[in-house]
Amino acid sequence: MAVTDEAIEKIKGMIVSGALGPGDRLPKESELAAGLGLSRNSLREAVRALSLIRILDVRQGDGTYVTSLDPQLLLEALSFVVDFHRDDTVLEFLAVRRILEPAATAMAAVRISEQQLDALTAQLDRLGENPSVEDLVACDLEFHRGIVHSSGNSVLCSLLDGLSGPTTRARIWRGLTQEDAVARTLREHRAILTALRDRDAEAARSWATVHIASVEQWLRSTL
């Protein structure tokens, strides 16, 4: 194991064991290095690496702290990595989304408030029947984000938020090239919303699956 990897594992061990908790300040560099049996250089490299993935927060002139370890914060690193996807992996991202998002939509059916449902309805009404493809895709992202947020599962919400980026271009491409894509997307959004209003978790799950699968099927046929 590389020295820096060993340092990362030792700091991770302190956090996992509870010796350091969310918001705690790390001991002074010299004390921590001695306590963990590490060189100060390897400790600095480990701290730098852990700060990049939002485990640690380095505050100039104040010290280094464990972050809140909130899932949304930690999964920002996933979003960063996902941005490096290759075009030939978009179908794989869609496949993962097809597994996770219908489950989140079903969860939302029993948790979403009437106010949230009204906000989603108003969002679709503002979009109108003949939106531009760009406006439709922007609305699509916000529409699904709002539903997933209503599932009450912050980890699921953060995962799907990170996975949505790679499929954005595919959705725009589909809207520009596939006949009836815009109208079909609007119909599917309305169907999902109706299922949510009916508190029908299985119908919501089914419509969300159809909605994502239609993009996946179209993309598979064009590649």
SULFENDA-V656014 format. One record per residue. N is the residue number from 1. RES is the residue in one small letter. PSI is psi as a letter, one per 20 degrees, with the letter a starting at -180 (* if undefined). OMEGA is omega in degrees with one decimal (none if undefined). Layout:
<<N & RES & PSI & OMEGA> <N & RES & PSI & OMEGA>>
This chain:
<<1 & m & p & 177.8> <2 & a & q & -177.1> <3 & v & g & -179.8> <4 & t & h & 178.0> <5 & d & h & 178.2> <6 & e & g & 179.0> <7 & a & g & 178.3> <8 & i & g & -179.2> <9 & e & h & -179.1> <10 & k & g & 177.0> <11 & i & g & 176.9> <12 & k & g & 179.6> <13 & g & h & 178.4> <14 & m & h & -178.9> <15 & i & g & -178.8> <16 & v & h & -178.4> <17 & s & i & -178.6> <18 & g & i & 177.3> <19 & a & h & 171.8> <20 & l & p & -179.6> <21 & g & r & 178.0> <22 & p & p & 179.3> <23 & g & i & -179.4> <24 & d & q & 175.7> <25 & r & p & 177.3> <26 & l & q & 173.9> <27 & p & r & 177.6> <28 & k & q & -175.2> <29 & e & g & -177.4> <30 & s & h & -179.4> <31 & e & g & -178.1> <32 & l & g & 179.1> <33 & a & g & -179.9> <34 & a & g & -178.0> <35 & g & h & -179.0> <36 & l & i & -179.0> <37 & g & k & -177.4> <38 & l & q & 170.4> <39 & s & q & -179.7> <40 & r & h & 178.8> <41 & n & g & -179.7> <42 & s & h & 177.6> <43 & l & g & 179.3> <44 & r & g & 179.3> <45 & e & h & 179.1> <46 & a & g & 178.5> <47 & v & g & 179.6> <48 & r & g & -179.4> <49 & a & g & -178.2> <50 & l & h & 176.6> <51 & s & h & 179.1> <52 & l & h & 179.8> <53 & i & k & 170.3> <54 & r & k & 173.8> <55 & i & g & 179.4> <56 & l & q & 178.5> <57 & d & o & -179.2> <58 & v & o & -178.4> <59 & r & o & -177.0> <60 & q & p & 177.5> <61 & g & i & -176.7> <62 & d & h & -179.3> <63 & g & a & -179.7> <64 & t & p & -175.4> <65 & y & q & 168.2> <66 & v & p & 179.4> <67 & t & a & 177.6> <68 & s & i & -175.8> <69 & l & k & 176.7> <70 & d & p & -177.9> <71 & p & g & -179.3> <72 & q & h & 179.3> <73 & l & g & -177.1> <74 & l & h & -177.0> <75 & l & i & 171.2> <76 & e & h & 179.0> <77 & a & h & 177.2> <78 & l & g & 179.5> <79 & s & h & 179.5> <80 & f & g & -179.2> <81 & v & g & -178.7> <82 & v & h & 179.9> <83 & d & i & -179.5> <84 & f & j & -178.7> <85 & h & q & 172.7> <86 & r & q & -178.4> <87 & d & h & -177.3> <88 & d & i & 176.8> <89 & t & j & -177.9> <90 & v & h & 178.3> <91 & l & h & 178.8> <92 & e & h & 176.4> <93 & f & g & 177.5> <94 & l & h & 179.1> <95 & a & g & 178.0> <96 & v & g & 178.4> <97 & r & h & 180.0> <98 & r & h & 177.2> <99 & i & g & -171.1> <100 & l & g & -171.1> <101 & e & g & 175.8> <102 & p & h & 177.5> <103 & a & g & 178.8> <104 & a & h & -180.0> <105 & t & g & 176.7> <106 & a & g & 177.5> <107 & m & h & -178.8> <108 & a & h & -176.4> <109 & a & h & -178.1> <110 & v & i & -176.6> <111 & r & h & -173.3> <112 & i & p & -178.1> <113 & s & r & 176.4> <114 & e & h & 178.4> <115 & q & g & 178.2> <116 & q & h & 177.5> <117 & l & g & 178.2> <118 & d & h & 179.6> <119 & a & h & 178.1> <120 & l & h & 177.9> <121 & t & g & 179.7> <122 & a & h & 178.6> <123 & q & g & 178.7> <124 & l & h & 179.3> <125 & d & g & 179.6> <126 & r & h & -178.6> <127 & l & h & 179.9> <128 & g & a & -175.4> <129 & e & i & -177.2> <130 & n & l & -179.2> <131 & p & r & 171.1> <132 & s & q & 179.7> <133 & v & g & -179.1> <134 & e & g & 179.0> <135 & d & h & 179.6> <136 & l & g & -179.0> <137 & v & g & 177.5> <138 & a & g & 177.9> <139 & c & h & 179.9> <140 & d & g & 179.8> <141 & l & g & -178.5> <142 & e & h & 179.4> <143 & f & g & -178.5> <144 & h & h & 176.9> <145 & r & g & 179.1> <146 & g & g & 179.2> <147 & i & g & -178.5> <148 & v & h & 177.3> <149 & h & h & -179.1> <150 & s & i & 177.5> <151 & s & h & 179.4> <152 & g & j & -179.3> <153 & n & o & -174.1> <154 & s & h & 179.0> <155 & v & g & 179.0> <156 & l & g & 179.5> <157 & c & g & -179.1> <158 & s & h & 178.0> <159 & l & g & -177.6> <160 & l & h & 176.9> <161 & d & g & 179.1> <162 & g & h & -177.1> <163 & l & i & -174.0> <164 & s & h & -175.6> <165 & g & g & -176.3> <166 & p & h & -177.1> <167 & t & i & -177.1> <168 & t & g & -178.6> <169 & r & h & 178.7> <170 & a & h & -179.2> <171 & r & h & 176.7> <172 & i & g & 179.1> <173 & w & g & 179.3> <174 & r & g & -178.5> <175 & g & h & -178.7> <176 & l & h & -170.9> <177 & t & h & -176.7> <178 & q & p & 178.7> <179 & e & p & 176.6> <180 & d & j & -177.6> <181 & a & g & -178.4> <182 & v & g & -179.4> <183 & a & h & -179.5> <184 & r & g & 178.7> <185 & t & g & 179.1> <186 & l & g & 178.1> <187 & r & g & -179.1> <188 & e & h & 176.3> <189 & h & g & -180.0> <190 & r & h & -179.7> <191 & a & g & 176.5> <192 & i & g & -178.4> <193 & l & g & 177.4> <194 & t & g & 178.9> <195 & a & h & 177.9> <196 & l & g & 178.9> <197 & r & h & 178.8> <198 & d & i & -177.0> <199 & r & k & -179.0> <200 & d & n & -174.0> <201 & a & g & -177.1> <202 & e & h & 175.8> <203 & a & h & 178.0> <204 & a & g & 178.0> <205 & r & g & -177.4> <206 & s & g & -179.6> <207 & w & h & 177.0> <208 & a & h & 177.6> <209 & t & g & 178.2> <210 & v & g & -176.9> <211 & h & g & -178.8> <212 & i & g & -178.6> <213 & a & h & -179.5> <214 & s & h & 175.9> <215 & v & g & -179.0> <216 & e & g & -179.5> <217 & q & g & 179.3> <218 & w & g & -177.3> <219 & l & g & 179.3> <220 & r & h & -178.8> <221 & s & i & -177.6> <222 & t & i & -177.7> <223 & l & * & none>>
